[in-house]
Amino acid sequence: MTLQEMLIEIPRLTTREQLLLLDTLSRALNAEFSKIDVSPNTIHESAVDRLYGAFNPTHQELSNEEVDRIRFEAMMEKHS
């Protein structure tokens, strides 16, 4: 199953199935982050910085108006 197919199917899952998926993803991320070298000589970024690109791939700061627009669109999609 491709990522796109998974993203379509996730909202169709039951709450229990979504929680199981969330737990599985959490364990996978924890395992991945535990492999990161945290020695004092290693420059590393926080998990937030590493995941930032997933939510804002352009790395441009969003204005308040843009955030409001995104929230509005999400609410309209949710309630339509």
mmCIF file of the N, C-alpha and C atoms, coordinates in Angstrom:
data_MODEL
# 
_entry.id   MODEL 
# 
loop_
_atom_site.group_PDB 
_atom_site.id 
_atom_site.type_symbol 
_atom_site.label_atom_id 
_atom_site.label_alt_id 
_atom_site.label_comp_id 
_atom_site.label_asym_id 
_atom_site.label_entity_id 
_atom_site.label_seq_id 
_atom_site.pdbx_PDB_ins_code 
_atom_site.Cartn_x 
_atom_site.Cartn_y 
_atom_site.Cartn_z 
_atom_site.occupancy 
_atom_site.B_iso_or_equiv 
_atom_site.pdbx_formal_charge 
_atom_site.auth_seq_id 
_atom_site.auth_comp_id 
_atom_site.auth_asym_id 
_atom_site.auth_atom_id 
_atom_site.pdbx_PDB_model_num 
ATOM 1   N N  . MET A 1 1  ? 0.845   -1.173 0.000  1.00 0.00 ? 1  MET A N  1 
ATOM 2   C CA . MET A 1 1  ? 0.000   0.000  0.000  1.00 0.00 ? 1  MET A CA 1 
ATOM 3   C C  . MET A 1 1  ? 0.891   1.237  0.000  1.00 0.00 ? 1  MET A C  1 
ATOM 4   N N  . THR A 1 2  ? 0.579   2.168  -0.862 1.00 0.00 ? 2  THR A N  1 
ATOM 5   C CA . THR A 1 2  ? 1.373   3.389  -0.939 1.00 0.00 ? 2  THR A CA 1 
ATOM 6   C C  . THR A 1 2  ? 0.983   4.339  0.187  1.00 0.00 ? 2  THR A C  1 
ATOM 7   N N  . LEU A 1 3  ? 1.827   5.330  0.413  1.00 0.00 ? 3  LEU A N  1 
ATOM 8   C CA . LEU A 1 3  ? 1.540   6.335  1.427  1.00 0.00 ? 3  LEU A CA 1 
ATOM 9   C C  . LEU A 1 3  ? 0.233   7.048  1.117  1.00 0.00 ? 3  LEU A C  1 
ATOM 10  N N  . GLN A 1 4  ? 0.030   7.396  -0.139 1.00 0.00 ? 4  GLN A N  1 
ATOM 11  C CA . GLN A 1 4  ? -1.205  8.085  -0.532 1.00 0.00 ? 4  GLN A CA 1 
ATOM 12  C C  . GLN A 1 4  ? -2.427  7.231  -0.220 1.00 0.00 ? 4  GLN A C  1 
ATOM 13  N N  . GLU A 1 5  ? -2.356  5.942  -0.490 1.00 0.00 ? 5  GLU A N  1 
ATOM 14  C CA . GLU A 1 5  ? -3.473  5.043  -0.190 1.00 0.00 ? 5  GLU A CA 1 
ATOM 15  C C  . GLU A 1 5  ? -3.718  4.966  1.312  1.00 0.00 ? 5  GLU A C  1 
ATOM 16  N N  . MET A 1 6  ? -2.624  4.934  2.096  1.00 0.00 ? 6  MET A N  1 
ATOM 17  C CA . MET A 1 6  ? -2.776  4.902  3.553  1.00 0.00 ? 6  MET A CA 1 
ATOM 18  C C  . MET A 1 6  ? -3.444  6.169  4.058  1.00 0.00 ? 6  MET A C  1 
ATOM 19  N N  . LEU A 1 7  ? -3.040  7.322  3.522  1.00 0.00 ? 7  LEU A N  1 
ATOM 20  C CA . LEU A 1 7  ? -3.624  8.584  3.963  1.00 0.00 ? 7  LEU A CA 1 
ATOM 21  C C  . LEU A 1 7  ? -5.119  8.647  3.666  1.00 0.00 ? 7  LEU A C  1 
ATOM 22  N N  . ILE A 1 8  ? -5.544  8.006  2.617  1.00 0.00 ? 8  ILE A N  1 
ATOM 23  C CA . ILE A 1 8  ? -6.966  7.957  2.286  1.00 0.00 ? 8  ILE A CA 1 
ATOM 24  C C  . ILE A 1 8  ? -7.706  7.007  3.230  1.00 0.00 ? 8  ILE A C  1 
ATOM 25  N N  . GLU A 1 9  ? -7.080  5.905  3.561  1.00 0.00 ? 9  GLU A N  1 
ATOM 26  C CA . GLU A 1 9  ? -7.727  4.872  4.377  1.00 0.00 ? 9  GLU A CA 1 
ATOM 27  C C  . GLU A 1 9  ? -7.771  5.203  5.868  1.00 0.00 ? 9  GLU A C  1 
ATOM 28  N N  . ILE A 1 10 ? -6.819  5.968  6.377  1.00 0.00 ? 10 ILE A N  1 
ATOM 29  C CA . ILE A 1 10 ? -6.746  6.231  7.818  1.00 0.00 ? 10 ILE A CA 1 
ATOM 30  C C  . ILE A 1 10 ? -8.047  6.799  8.380  1.00 0.00 ? 10 ILE A C  1 
ATOM 31  N N  . PRO A 1 11 ? -8.662  7.796  7.755  1.00 0.00 ? 11 PRO A N  1 
ATOM 32  C CA . PRO A 1 11 ? -9.918  8.303  8.328  1.00 0.00 ? 11 PRO A CA 1 
ATOM 33  C C  . PRO A 1 11 ? -11.048 7.278  8.340  1.00 0.00 ? 11 PRO A C  1 
ATOM 34  N N  . ARG A 1 12 ? -10.938 6.260  7.531  1.00 0.00 ? 12 ARG A N  1 
ATOM 35  C CA . ARG A 1 12 ? -11.973 5.214  7.466  1.00 0.00 ? 12 ARG A CA 1 
ATOM 36  C C  . ARG A 1 12 ? -11.802 4.165  8.560  1.00 0.00 ? 12 ARG A C  1 
ATOM 37  N N  . LEU A 1 13 ? -10.657 4.168  9.231  1.00 0.00 ? 13 LEU A N  1 
ATOM 38  C CA . LEU A 1 13 ? -10.400 3.196  10.287 1.00 0.00 ? 13 LEU A CA 1 
ATOM 39  C C  . LEU A 1 13 ? -11.231 3.511  11.527 1.00 0.00 ? 13 LEU A C  1 
ATOM 40  N N  . THR A 1 14 ? -11.484 2.487  12.321 1.00 0.00 ? 14 THR A N  1 
ATOM 41  C CA . THR A 1 14 ? -12.163 2.711  13.591 1.00 0.00 ? 14 THR A CA 1 
ATOM 42  C C  . THR A 1 14 ? -11.200 3.425  14.536 1.00 0.00 ? 14 THR A C  1 
ATOM 43  N N  . THR A 1 15 ? -11.740 3.965  15.600 1.00 0.00 ? 15 THR A N  1 
ATOM 44  C CA . THR A 1 15 ? -10.896 4.643  16.586 1.00 0.00 ? 15 THR A CA 1 
ATOM 45  C C  . THR A 1 15 ? -9.857  3.685  17.143 1.00 0.00 ? 15 THR A C  1 
ATOM 46  N N  . ARG A 1 16 ? -10.259 2.469  17.416 1.00 0.00 ? 16 ARG A N  1 
ATOM 47  C CA . ARG A 1 16 ? -9.311  1.464  17.942 1.00 0.00 ? 16 ARG A CA 1 
ATOM 48  C C  . ARG A 1 16 ? -8.181  1.214  16.942 1.00 0.00 ? 16 ARG A C  1 
ATOM 49  N N  . GLU A 1 17 ? -8.529  1.078  15.672 1.00 0.00 ? 17 GLU A N  1 
ATOM 50  C CA . GLU A 1 17 ? -7.515  0.847  14.643 1.00 0.00 ? 17 GLU A CA 1 
ATOM 51  C C  . GLU A 1 17 ? -6.585  2.049  14.504 1.00 0.00 ? 17 GLU A C  1 
ATOM 52  N N  . GLN A 1 18 ? -7.137  3.251  14.592 1.00 0.00 ? 18 GLN A N  1 
ATOM 53  C CA . GLN A 1 18 ? -6.307  4.453  14.518 1.00 0.00 ? 18 GLN A CA 1 
ATOM 54  C C  . GLN A 1 18 ? -5.356  4.527  15.702 1.00 0.00 ? 18 GLN A C  1 
ATOM 55  N N  . LEU A 1 19 ? -5.830  4.159  16.896 1.00 0.00 ? 19 LEU A N  1 
ATOM 56  C CA . LEU A 1 19 ? -4.957  4.162  18.071 1.00 0.00 ? 19 LEU A CA 1 
ATOM 57  C C  . LEU A 1 19 ? -3.847  3.118  17.943 1.00 0.00 ? 19 LEU A C  1 
ATOM 58  N N  . LEU A 1 20 ? -4.172  1.958  17.399 1.00 0.00 ? 20 LEU A N  1 
ATOM 59  C CA . LEU A 1 20 ? -3.146  0.939  17.162 1.00 0.00 ? 20 LEU A CA 1 
ATOM 60  C C  . LEU A 1 20 ? -2.108  1.438  16.160 1.00 0.00 ? 20 LEU A C  1 
ATOM 61  N N  . LEU A 1 21 ? -2.567  2.123  15.122 1.00 0.00 ? 21 LEU A N  1 
ATOM 62  C CA . LEU A 1 21 ? -1.663  2.699  14.134 1.00 0.00 ? 21 LEU A CA 1 
ATOM 63  C C  . LEU A 1 21 ? -0.774  3.752  14.784 1.00 0.00 ? 21 LEU A C  1 
ATOM 64  N N  . LEU A 1 22 ? -1.375  4.608  15.594 1.00 0.00 ? 22 LEU A N  1 
ATOM 65  C CA . LEU A 1 22 ? -0.620  5.645  16.289 1.00 0.00 ? 22 LEU A CA 1 
ATOM 66  C C  . LEU A 1 22 ? 0.441   5.031  17.199 1.00 0.00 ? 22 LEU A C  1 
ATOM 67  N N  . ASP A 1 23 ? 0.091   3.975  17.905 1.00 0.00 ? 23 ASP A N  1 
ATOM 68  C CA . ASP A 1 23 ? 1.044   3.297  18.781 1.00 0.00 ? 23 ASP A CA 1 
ATOM 69  C C  . ASP A 1 23 ? 2.193   2.707  17.966 1.00 0.00 ? 23 ASP A C  1 
ATOM 70  N N  . THR A 1 24 ? 1.874   2.096  16.839 1.00 0.00 ? 24 THR A N  1 
ATOM 71  C CA . THR A 1 24 ? 2.897   1.505  15.975 1.00 0.00 ? 24 THR A CA 1 
ATOM 72  C C  . THR A 1 24 ? 3.840   2.575  15.430 1.00 0.00 ? 24 THR A C  1 
ATOM 73  N N  . LEU A 1 25 ? 3.269   3.698  14.986 1.00 0.00 ? 25 LEU A N  1 
ATOM 74  C CA . LEU A 1 25 ? 4.100   4.797  14.489 1.00 0.00 ? 25 LEU A CA 1 
ATOM 75  C C  . LEU A 1 25 ? 4.981   5.363  15.597 1.00 0.00 ? 25 LEU A C  1 
ATOM 76  N N  . SER A 1 26 ? 4.420   5.502  16.774 1.00 0.00 ? 26 SER A N  1 
ATOM 77  C CA . SER A 1 26 ? 5.179   6.024  17.909 1.00 0.00 ? 26 SER A CA 1 
ATOM 78  C C  . SER A 1 26 ? 6.363   5.120  18.240 1.00 0.00 ? 26 SER A C  1 
ATOM 79  N N  . ARG A 1 27 ? 6.122   3.826  18.251 1.00 0.00 ? 27 ARG A N  1 
ATOM 80  C CA . ARG A 1 27 ? 7.211   2.877  18.543 1.00 0.00 ? 27 ARG A CA 1 
ATOM 81  C C  . ARG A 1 27 ? 8.289   2.933  17.451 1.00 0.00 ? 27 ARG A C  1 
ATOM 82  N N  . ALA A 1 28 ? 7.868   3.045  16.213 1.00 0.00 ? 28 ALA A N  1 
ATOM 83  C CA . ALA A 1 28 ? 8.833   3.112  15.107 1.00 0.00 ? 28 ALA A CA 1 
ATOM 84  C C  . ALA A 1 28 ? 9.670   4.382  15.202 1.00 0.00 ? 28 ALA A C  1 
ATOM 85  N N  . LEU A 1 29 ? 9.037   5.511  15.521 1.00 0.00 ? 29 LEU A N  1 
ATOM 86  C CA . LEU A 1 29 ? 9.772   6.765  15.665 1.00 0.00 ? 29 LEU A CA 1 
ATOM 87  C C  . LEU A 1 29 ? 10.719  6.713  16.855 1.00 0.00 ? 29 LEU A C  1 
ATOM 88  N N  . ASN A 1 30 ? 10.261  6.151  17.960 1.00 0.00 ? 30 ASN A N  1 
ATOM 89  C CA . ASN A 1 30 ? 11.132  6.023  19.130 1.00 0.00 ? 30 ASN A CA 1 
ATOM 90  C C  . ASN A 1 30 ? 12.353  5.172  18.813 1.00 0.00 ? 30 ASN A C  1 
ATOM 91  N N  . ALA A 1 31 ? 12.144  4.097  18.079 1.00 0.00 ? 31 ALA A N  1 
ATOM 92  C CA . ALA A 1 31 ? 13.267  3.241  17.698 1.00 0.00 ? 31 ALA A CA 1 
ATOM 93  C C  . ALA A 1 31 ? 14.227  3.991  16.795 1.00 0.00 ? 31 ALA A C  1 
ATOM 94  N N  . GLU A 1 32 ? 13.686  4.780  15.872 1.00 0.00 ? 32 GLU A N  1 
ATOM 95  C CA . GLU A 1 32 ? 14.531  5.543  14.948 1.00 0.00 ? 32 GLU A CA 1 
ATOM 96  C C  . GLU A 1 32 ? 15.318  6.617  15.695 1.00 0.00 ? 32 GLU A C  1 
ATOM 97  N N  . PHE A 1 33 ? 14.651  7.322  16.597 1.00 0.00 ? 33 PHE A N  1 
ATOM 98  C CA . PHE A 1 33 ? 15.324  8.388  17.336 1.00 0.00 ? 33 PHE A CA 1 
ATOM 99  C C  . PHE A 1 33 ? 16.340  7.837  18.329 1.00 0.00 ? 33 PHE A C  1 
ATOM 100 N N  . SER A 1 34 ? 16.155  6.611  18.783 1.00 0.00 ? 34 SER A N  1 
ATOM 101 C CA . SER A 1 34 ? 17.123  6.033  19.720 1.00 0.00 ? 34 SER A CA 1 
ATOM 102 C C  . SER A 1 34 ? 18.447  5.720  19.031 1.00 0.00 ? 34 SER A C  1 
ATOM 103 N N  . LYS A 1 35 ? 18.446  5.653  17.703 1.00 0.00 ? 35 LYS A N  1 
ATOM 104 C CA . LYS A 1 35 ? 19.664  5.383  16.943 1.00 0.00 ? 35 LYS A CA 1 
ATOM 105 C C  . LYS A 1 35 ? 20.523  6.637  16.744 1.00 0.00 ? 35 LYS A C  1 
ATOM 106 N N  . ILE A 1 36 ? 19.968  7.792  17.040 1.00 0.00 ? 36 ILE A N  1 
ATOM 107 C CA . ILE A 1 36 ? 20.669  9.048  16.807 1.00 0.00 ? 36 ILE A CA 1 
ATOM 108 C C  . ILE A 1 36 ? 21.817  9.190  17.802 1.00 0.00 ? 36 ILE A C  1 
ATOM 109 N N  . ASP A 1 37 ? 22.980  9.571  17.284 1.00 0.00 ? 37 ASP A N  1 
ATOM 110 C CA . ASP A 1 37 ? 24.163  9.775  18.115 1.00 0.00 ? 37 ASP A CA 1 
ATOM 111 C C  . ASP A 1 37 ? 23.984  11.066 18.907 1.00 0.00 ? 37 ASP A C  1 
ATOM 112 N N  . VAL A 1 38 ? 23.996  10.955 20.230 1.00 0.00 ? 38 VAL A N  1 
ATOM 113 C CA . VAL A 1 38 ? 23.789  12.130 21.076 1.00 0.00 ? 38 VAL A CA 1 
ATOM 114 C C  . VAL A 1 38 ? 25.062  12.501 21.838 1.00 0.00 ? 38 VAL A C  1 
ATOM 115 N N  . SER A 1 39 ? 26.208  12.144 21.301 1.00 0.00 ? 39 SER A N  1 
ATOM 116 C CA . SER A 1 39 ? 27.452  12.507 21.956 1.00 0.00 ? 39 SER A CA 1 
ATOM 117 C C  . SER A 1 39 ? 27.624  14.025 21.910 1.00 0.00 ? 39 SER A C  1 
ATOM 118 N N  . PRO A 1 40 ? 28.368  14.605 22.865 1.00 0.00 ? 40 PRO A N  1 
ATOM 119 C CA . PRO A 1 40 ? 28.516  16.060 22.928 1.00 0.00 ? 40 PRO A CA 1 
ATOM 120 C C  . PRO A 1 40 ? 29.112  16.677 21.671 1.00 0.00 ? 40 PRO A C  1 
ATOM 121 N N  . ASN A 1 41 ? 29.900  15.912 20.928 1.00 0.00 ? 41 ASN A N  1 
ATOM 122 C CA . ASN A 1 41 ? 30.541  16.448 19.729 1.00 0.00 ? 41 ASN A CA 1 
ATOM 123 C C  . ASN A 1 41 ? 29.636  16.413 18.499 1.00 0.00 ? 41 ASN A C  1 
ATOM 124 N N  . THR A 1 42 ? 28.460  15.817 18.642 1.00 0.00 ? 42 THR A N  1 
ATOM 125 C CA . THR A 1 42 ? 27.551  15.685 17.511 1.00 0.00 ? 42 THR A CA 1 
ATOM 126 C C  . THR A 1 42 ? 26.540  16.811 17.545 1.00 0.00 ? 42 THR A C  1 
ATOM 127 N N  . ILE A 1 43 ? 26.417  17.496 16.432 1.00 0.00 ? 43 ILE A N  1 
ATOM 128 C CA . ILE A 1 43 ? 25.391  18.526 16.317 1.00 0.00 ? 43 ILE A CA 1 
ATOM 129 C C  . ILE A 1 43 ? 24.119  17.827 15.879 1.00 0.00 ? 43 ILE A C  1 
ATOM 130 N N  . HIS A 1 44 ? 23.081  17.980 16.684 1.00 0.00 ? 44 HIS A N  1 
ATOM 131 C CA . HIS A 1 44 ? 21.812  17.365 16.317 1.00 0.00 ? 44 HIS A CA 1 
ATOM 132 C C  . HIS A 1 44 ? 20.686  18.346 16.585 1.00 0.00 ? 44 HIS A C  1 
ATOM 133 N N  . GLU A 1 45 ? 19.616  18.138 15.871 1.00 0.00 ? 45 GLU A N  1 
ATOM 134 C CA . GLU A 1 45 ? 18.472  19.016 16.020 1.00 0.00 ? 45 GLU A CA 1 
ATOM 135 C C  . GLU A 1 45 ? 17.380  18.296 16.797 1.00 0.00 ? 45 GLU A C  1 
ATOM 136 N N  . SER A 1 46 ? 16.466  19.063 17.328 1.00 0.00 ? 46 SER A N  1 
ATOM 137 C CA . SER A 1 46 ? 15.383  18.483 18.110 1.00 0.00 ? 46 SER A CA 1 
ATOM 138 C C  . SER A 1 46 ? 14.424  17.725 17.201 1.00 0.00 ? 46 SER A C  1 
ATOM 139 N N  . ALA A 1 47 ? 13.601  16.891 17.810 1.00 0.00 ? 47 ALA A N  1 
ATOM 140 C CA . ALA A 1 47 ? 12.609  16.148 17.045 1.00 0.00 ? 47 ALA A CA 1 
ATOM 141 C C  . ALA A 1 47 ? 11.659  17.096 16.330 1.00 0.00 ? 47 ALA A C  1 
ATOM 142 N N  . VAL A 1 48 ? 11.324  18.194 16.978 1.00 0.00 ? 48 VAL A N  1 
ATOM 143 C CA . VAL A 1 48 ? 10.443  19.179 16.349 1.00 0.00 ? 48 VAL A CA 1 
ATOM 144 C C  . VAL A 1 48 ? 11.079  19.715 15.068 1.00 0.00 ? 48 VAL A C  1 
ATOM 145 N N  . ASP A 1 49 ? 12.366  20.052 15.133 1.00 0.00 ? 49 ASP A N  1 
ATOM 146 C CA . ASP A 1 49 ? 13.051  20.552 13.947 1.00 0.00 ? 49 ASP A CA 1 
ATOM 147 C C  . ASP A 1 49 ? 13.105  19.500 12.845 1.00 0.00 ? 49 ASP A C  1 
ATOM 148 N N  . ARG A 1 50 ? 13.311  18.252 13.227 1.00 0.00 ? 50 ARG A N  1 
ATOM 149 C CA . ARG A 1 50 ? 13.395  17.178 12.232 1.00 0.00 ? 50 ARG A CA 1 
ATOM 150 C C  . ARG A 1 50 ? 12.059  16.935 11.557 1.00 0.00 ? 50 ARG A C  1 
ATOM 151 N N  . LEU A 1 51 ? 10.966  17.089 12.313 1.00 0.00 ? 51 LEU A N  1 
ATOM 152 C CA . LEU A 1 51 ? 9.639   16.823 11.769 1.00 0.00 ? 51 LEU A CA 1 
ATOM 153 C C  . LEU A 1 51 ? 9.006   18.049 11.126 1.00 0.00 ? 51 LEU A C  1 
ATOM 154 N N  . TYR A 1 52 ? 9.610   19.214 11.298 1.00 0.00 ? 52 TYR A N  1 
ATOM 155 C CA . TYR A 1 52 ? 9.038   20.453 10.797 1.00 0.00 ? 52 TYR A CA 1 
ATOM 156 C C  . TYR A 1 52 ? 8.756   20.385 9.297  1.00 0.00 ? 52 TYR A C  1 
ATOM 157 N N  . GLY A 1 53 ? 9.651   19.775 8.570  1.00 0.00 ? 53 GLY A N  1 
ATOM 158 C CA . GLY A 1 53 ? 9.490   19.682 7.119  1.00 0.00 ? 53 GLY A CA 1 
ATOM 159 C C  . GLY A 1 53 ? 8.272   18.883 6.701  1.00 0.00 ? 53 GLY A C  1 
ATOM 160 N N  . ALA A 1 54 ? 7.802   17.999 7.560  1.00 0.00 ? 54 ALA A N  1 
ATOM 161 C CA . ALA A 1 54 ? 6.607   17.232 7.227  1.00 0.00 ? 54 ALA A CA 1 
ATOM 162 C C  . ALA A 1 54 ? 5.379   18.126 7.174  1.00 0.00 ? 54 ALA A C  1 
ATOM 163 N N  . PHE A 1 55 ? 5.391   19.207 7.947  1.00 0.00 ? 55 PHE A N  1 
ATOM 164 C CA . PHE A 1 55 ? 4.241   20.095 8.012  1.00 0.00 ? 55 PHE A CA 1 
ATOM 165 C C  . PHE A 1 55 ? 4.440   21.369 7.203  1.00 0.00 ? 55 PHE A C  1 
ATOM 166 N N  . ASN A 1 56 ? 5.677   21.746 6.973  1.00 0.00 ? 56 ASN A N  1 
ATOM 167 C CA . ASN A 1 56 ? 5.973   22.972 6.244  1.00 0.00 ? 56 ASN A CA 1 
ATOM 168 C C  . ASN A 1 56 ? 7.235   22.737 5.411  1.00 0.00 ? 56 ASN A C  1 
ATOM 169 N N  . PRO A 1 57 ? 7.085   22.028 4.296  1.00 0.00 ? 57 PRO A N  1 
ATOM 170 C CA . PRO A 1 57 ? 8.268   21.658 3.509  1.00 0.00 ? 57 PRO A CA 1 
ATOM 171 C C  . PRO A 1 57 ? 9.040   22.838 2.938  1.00 0.00 ? 57 PRO A C  1 
ATOM 172 N N  . THR A 1 58 ? 8.427   24.004 2.829  1.00 0.00 ? 58 THR A N  1 
ATOM 173 C CA . THR A 1 58 ? 9.125   25.164 2.291  1.00 0.00 ? 58 THR A CA 1 
ATOM 174 C C  . THR A 1 58 ? 9.970   25.864 3.347  1.00 0.00 ? 58 THR A C  1 
ATOM 175 N N  . HIS A 1 59 ? 9.765   25.521 4.599  1.00 0.00 ? 59 HIS A N  1 
ATOM 176 C CA . HIS A 1 59 ? 10.489  26.120 5.730  1.00 0.00 ? 59 HIS A CA 1 
ATOM 177 C C  . HIS A 1 59 ? 10.307  27.633 5.794  1.00 0.00 ? 59 HIS A C  1 
ATOM 178 N N  . GLN A 1 60 ? 9.175   28.110 5.298  1.00 0.00 ? 60 GLN A N  1 
ATOM 179 C CA . GLN A 1 60 ? 8.862   29.529 5.380  1.00 0.00 ? 60 GLN A CA 1 
ATOM 180 C C  . GLN A 1 60 ? 7.869   29.726 6.524  1.00 0.00 ? 60 GLN A C  1 
ATOM 181 N N  . GLU A 1 61 ? 8.086   30.774 7.297  1.00 0.00 ? 61 GLU A N  1 
ATOM 182 C CA . GLU A 1 61 ? 7.180   31.044 8.398  1.00 0.00 ? 61 GLU A CA 1 
ATOM 183 C C  . GLU A 1 61 ? 5.836   31.490 7.843  1.00 0.00 ? 61 GLU A C  1 
ATOM 184 N N  . LEU A 1 62 ? 4.767   30.910 8.376  1.00 0.00 ? 62 LEU A N  1 
ATOM 185 C CA . LEU A 1 62 ? 3.428   31.246 7.916  1.00 0.00 ? 62 LEU A CA 1 
ATOM 186 C C  . LEU A 1 62 ? 2.922   32.478 8.660  1.00 0.00 ? 62 LEU A C  1 
ATOM 187 N N  . SER A 1 63 ? 2.231   33.334 7.935  1.00 0.00 ? 63 SER A N  1 
ATOM 188 C CA . SER A 1 63 ? 1.639   34.508 8.576  1.00 0.00 ? 63 SER A CA 1 
ATOM 189 C C  . SER A 1 63 ? 0.388   34.079 9.346  1.00 0.00 ? 63 SER A C  1 
ATOM 190 N N  . ASN A 1 64 ? -0.088  34.946 10.219 1.00 0.00 ? 64 ASN A N  1 
ATOM 191 C CA . ASN A 1 64 ? -1.312  34.658 10.968 1.00 0.00 ? 64 ASN A CA 1 
ATOM 192 C C  . ASN A 1 64 ? -2.483  34.438 10.014 1.00 0.00 ? 64 ASN A C  1 
ATOM 193 N N  . GLU A 1 65 ? -2.531  35.208 8.940  1.00 0.00 ? 65 GLU A N  1 
ATOM 194 C CA . GLU A 1 65 ? -3.605  35.072 7.964  1.00 0.00 ? 65 GLU A CA 1 
ATOM 195 C C  . GLU A 1 65 ? -3.570  33.700 7.281  1.00 0.00 ? 65 GLU A C  1 
ATOM 196 N N  . GLU A 1 66 ? -2.358  33.245 6.956  1.00 0.00 ? 66 GLU A N  1 
ATOM 197 C CA . GLU A 1 66 ? -2.226  31.925 6.334  1.00 0.00 ? 66 GLU A CA 1 
ATOM 198 C C  . GLU A 1 66 ? -2.651  30.817 7.289  1.00 0.00 ? 66 GLU A C  1 
ATOM 199 N N  . VAL A 1 67 ? -2.263  30.932 8.544  1.00 0.00 ? 67 VAL A N  1 
ATOM 200 C CA . VAL A 1 67 ? -2.658  29.937 9.549  1.00 0.00 ? 67 VAL A CA 1 
ATOM 201 C C  . VAL A 1 67 ? -4.175  29.941 9.699  1.00 0.00 ? 67 VAL A C  1 
ATOM 202 N N  . ASP A 1 68 ? -4.777  31.132 9.769  1.00 0.00 ? 68 ASP A N  1 
ATOM 203 C CA . ASP A 1 68 ? -6.231  31.237 9.868  1.00 0.00 ? 68 ASP A CA 1 
ATOM 204 C C  . ASP A 1 68 ? -6.909  30.609 8.659  1.00 0.00 ? 68 ASP A C  1 
ATOM 205 N N  . ARG A 1 69 ? -6.359  30.836 7.463  1.00 0.00 ? 69 ARG A N  1 
ATOM 206 C CA . ARG A 1 69 ? -6.930  30.258 6.244  1.00 0.00 ? 69 ARG A CA 1 
ATOM 207 C C  . ARG A 1 69 ? -6.859  28.733 6.284  1.00 0.00 ? 69 ARG A C  1 
ATOM 208 N N  . ILE A 1 70 ? -5.721  28.197 6.721  1.00 0.00 ? 70 ILE A N  1 
ATOM 209 C CA . ILE A 1 70 ? -5.553  26.742 6.806  1.00 0.00 ? 70 ILE A CA 1 
ATOM 210 C C  . ILE A 1 70 ? -6.536  26.153 7.806  1.00 0.00 ? 70 ILE A C  1 
ATOM 211 N N  . ARG A 1 71 ? -6.686  26.801 8.951  1.00 0.00 ? 71 ARG A N  1 
ATOM 212 C CA . ARG A 1 71 ? -7.648  26.331 9.954  1.00 0.00 ? 71 ARG A CA 1 
ATOM 213 C C  . ARG A 1 71 ? -9.069  26.368 9.406  1.00 0.00 ? 71 ARG A C  1 
ATOM 214 N N  . PHE A 1 72 ? -9.423  27.472 8.725  1.00 0.00 ? 72 PHE A N  1 
ATOM 215 C CA . PHE A 1 72 ? -10.757 27.605 8.153  1.00 0.00 ? 72 PHE A CA 1 
ATOM 216 C C  . PHE A 1 72 ? -11.013 26.496 7.139  1.00 0.00 ? 72 PHE A C  1 
ATOM 217 N N  . GLU A 1 73 ? -10.050 26.262 6.251  1.00 0.00 ? 73 GLU A N  1 
ATOM 218 C CA . GLU A 1 73 ? -10.218 25.214 5.236  1.00 0.00 ? 73 GLU A CA 1 
ATOM 219 C C  . GLU A 1 73 ? -10.364 23.837 5.880  1.00 0.00 ? 73 GLU A C  1 
ATOM 220 N N  . ALA A 1 74 ? -9.600  23.588 6.941  1.00 0.00 ? 74 ALA A N  1 
ATOM 221 C CA . ALA A 1 74 ? -9.705  22.293 7.616  1.00 0.00 ? 74 ALA A CA 1 
ATOM 222 C C  . ALA A 1 74 ? -11.076 22.123 8.267  1.00 0.00 ? 74 ALA A C  1 
ATOM 223 N N  . MET A 1 75 ? -11.582 23.204 8.897  1.00 0.00 ? 75 MET A N  1 
ATOM 224 C CA . MET A 1 75 ? -12.910 23.127 9.518  1.00 0.00 ? 75 MET A CA 1 
ATOM 225 C C  . MET A 1 75 ? -13.999 22.937 8.474  1.00 0.00 ? 75 MET A C  1 
ATOM 226 N N  . MET A 1 76 ? -13.877 23.632 7.342  1.00 0.00 ? 76 MET A N  1 
ATOM 227 C CA . MET A 1 76 ? -14.875 23.494 6.282  1.00 0.00 ? 76 MET A CA 1 
ATOM 228 C C  . MET A 1 76 ? -14.863 22.077 5.719  1.00 0.00 ? 76 MET A C  1 
ATOM 229 N N  . GLU A 1 77 ? -13.683 21.516 5.552  1.00 0.00 ? 77 GLU A N  1 
ATOM 230 C CA . GLU A 1 77 ? -13.574 20.154 5.032  1.00 0.00 ? 77 GLU A CA 1 
ATOM 231 C C  . GLU A 1 77 ? -14.157 19.158 6.028  1.00 0.00 ? 77 GLU A C  1 
ATOM 232 N N  . LYS A 1 78 ? -13.879 19.374 7.309  1.00 0.00 ? 78 LYS A N  1 
ATOM 233 C CA . LYS A 1 78 ? -14.346 18.469 8.354  1.00 0.00 ? 78 LYS A CA 1 
ATOM 234 C C  . LYS A 1 78 ? -15.867 18.483 8.457  1.00 0.00 ? 78 LYS A C  1 
ATOM 235 N N  . HIS A 1 79 ? -16.466 19.650 8.328  1.00 0.00 ? 79 HIS A N  1 
ATOM 236 C CA . HIS A 1 79 ? -17.900 19.774 8.553  1.00 0.00 ? 79 HIS A CA 1 
ATOM 237 C C  . HIS A 1 79 ? -18.728 19.796 7.272  1.00 0.00 ? 79 HIS A C  1 
ATOM 238 N N  . SER A 1 80 ? -18.110 19.505 6.147  1.00 0.00 ? 80 SER A N  1 
ATOM 239 C CA . SER A 1 80 ? -18.887 19.483 4.905  1.00 0.00 ? 80 SER A CA 1 
ATOM 240 C C  . SER A 1 80 ? -19.304 18.084 4.534  1.00 0.00 ? 80 SER A C  1 
# 
